[in-house]
Amino acid sequence: MLGLAAAVMLQAAGTAPSLITNPDWIRRPSGSEIARYYPRAAAAAQIEGSAAISCKVSAAGFLVDCTVLDERPAGHEFGQAALALSTSFRMRPMLRDGAPVEGGTVRIPMQFKLPPQDSGSGGPPTWAQVTRCYAFSFSALEAGPSSDENRGRFAAWRVVYEMKLISEGLKPTEIDARLVSARNAPAAPGSPPDLAACDRIIGSAGLAIGRGLAAMRDVR
């Protein structure tokens, strides 16, 4: 029942006066970035985890001088993944007399999740299912790019497909090429017949995560 979609749940934490407890994010990691930095060995082994990082905030709103405060389970590189994702954040700069200033420290706990999916056979989605559903969801997005449902579905299947490619040990350039070529992939034996079948495979949890990812930024 475990699948390969991934999500990072993000929030700021802390009580000390020097900590920013309610950051105003103007950029957060995309679904593609989350999938790209999910530890490969952990994804292949279906291991979930968490990490917490502490970062200073530059005058431009970027996170700098980040350090890992905690990671669980240890030894699966979730801390390194969180550090890599820190470069994808940007906070609205704090102002003093109308000019941007450096703005303290922010702590970001991250949870790396592999939500449940159902391939119809009780196991993770097959290559044929993932490839075809990714192509279906891209076609739906092309036909209705302003639809939240289409954006969320494509974001979810893009993450599933990219995690599948990462688990195969492909290089980033190879992954990018496969993401493009698979958008028009023909049907293969055992592939789902339509979008409704794809929705059943990824499940409500996967679709909900996709909608959350799509709300952050452009899903393509």
N, C-alpha and C positions, 0 to 999 in steps of 0.2 A: 504493500500500500504506500510505501514511501516513494516519492518522485524526486525530480531534480530541479524543480523551481526553487528559487532562493529569494529571500528578502532580508533586508536589514531594517530593524525597527530602531528609530533614532529619537533621542530626546536629550535635553541638557539636565544636569543634576548638580546639586551642591548648595550649601547654605552660607558659606563664608562670604563676607562682603566683597572680596576681590573676585569672586566667581560670578559669571553671567548665568543667571538661572532661567532666563526667558529670551533666548536668542531669536533675532528676527532674520531667518535664513532667506537669502535671495537665490541661493543655489544649493542643491543637495545632490548626492550621487544618483545617477540614472540607473535604470534596471540593468542596462548593459554593463555599466561599471561595477555594479554589485556582483553580477555573475562573473565578470572578468577577474575580480579579486578574491572571490570565494576560494579558500584553499583547495587546490586540486585533489590532493590525497583525501581530504575530508569529504569532498563532494563524491568522489568515487566510492568511498566507504560508507556513504550515507550518514556522516557524523555532523551533528549540529553543534553550535557553540556560541560563546559570547565573549566580548572584550570590552574594556573601558579604556578610553584614552583621555589625556589632559593636554590641552593646547592653549597657547597664547593667541590672541587675536591681533592682527596687524591693523594699521590705520586704514588699509584698503579693505579690511574685512576678511582677509584670508587667514587660515589656521597655520601657525608656525610653531616650531620647537615642540612638536607633539611627542608625548611619551606614553607607553603602555602602563596603565595602572593595574590591570587585571585581565586575565584571559582564562577561559574554561571551555573544555578540558585543556590542560596544559599539553604542550607538545604538538599541537595541530595547526599552528601558525594563524590562529584567529587574531592574535594581537598584531601581527604583521599585516594582515588583511585590513584591519581597522586603520592602521597608520597609512596604508596606501590609499584608502578611501578618504582620508582627511584632506587630501589635495582637491577633492571634488566639492568641498563645502565653501561657501562664501556667505558671510554675515553682512547685513546692512551696517555700514561703518557708523561708529558712534561719533557724535559731533560735539565740539566745544567752541563756542563763539562762532558757529557756522562752519568750522573747519574739521575734517576728519582727524581723529586721534586714536592711538592704540587703546584697545578696550579690554584689558584684564584677561581672565582665563576662563575657558569653558571646558567642562567635562562631558564627554559623550559616551554613554553606554550603547553598545550595539549587540543585537542578537541576530545570529546567523541561523536562519530557519530553512528547513526543507519540508514544506507543507505536504499533506497527504494528497495523493492523486490515485486514480483508478484507471487502469488501462483496459478494463473490461475482463481481465483474466486474473486479477488479484495481485499483479506485479507492477513494476514501473512501466511507463510507456515505452514501446518499441521504437527503433529508429524509423520504421515506416510511419508509425503514428505521429511521432514528433515532427518529422520532416513535412508530412502532408498537412498537419494542423498549423504549422508555422506558415506554410504557403497559403492555406485557406485564410488565416487571420490577416496576412498581408494584403490579400485581394480584397477582403472586406474593408480594411483600413483605406485602401486606395479608392474604393467606391464611396466610402463615407468617412472622410478624415476628421470631421468635426464631432462624430459620434463618440461619446464617452465609453459606450459598450465596446465599440470597435477598437478604440485606443487601448482600453484595459486588456482586452483579449490578446491583442498583438503584443503588448508589453509582457504579458504572462508567458506566451508561447516563445517569445524571443529569449527570455531568460531560461526557459526549459531547454530550448535548442542549444543555446550557448553553453549552458552547464554540461550538456551532453558532449559537446565538442571539447570542452576543457577537460572533461574526464578521460578523453581519448589522448590527451597530451599534445594537442595541436598547438602550433605557434600562433601568436596574435594575428599575424598577417594571413595565415591559413584559415583562422576562424573568421576573419572579416570576409575573405573570399567565399567561404561556404555560406555565410549569412546572406550574401547577395545572390549567389547562384541558387540557393534553396527556395527563394521567394517564388520561383516559377516551376518548382519541382513537379513532375508528373506523378500520377497515382502509381503506387506500387502495391503488390499483393499484401493484403492485411492492413492497408491504410484506411482511415475513416472515410465514410462517404460524404460527409457534410460537416458544417460548423457545429450543428447541434451535437453530433457525436463527439466532436473535439471538446465541447463544453463539458460533456459528461466525463471525458477522460481526465481533464485537468481539475475538475471539481470546483465547488463554490469557493473553497479556500484559495485555490490558485487564481481564480478570476478576481477575487477580492484584492489579493496582493497586486495583481496586474493593474487594477484600477488605482490603487494607491501609488504605484510607480508612475503611471501615466499622469497622475495629478501633479507630480513633482516637476516634470519637464517633458520636452519632445521625446516621444518613445522611439523614434527612428534613429 
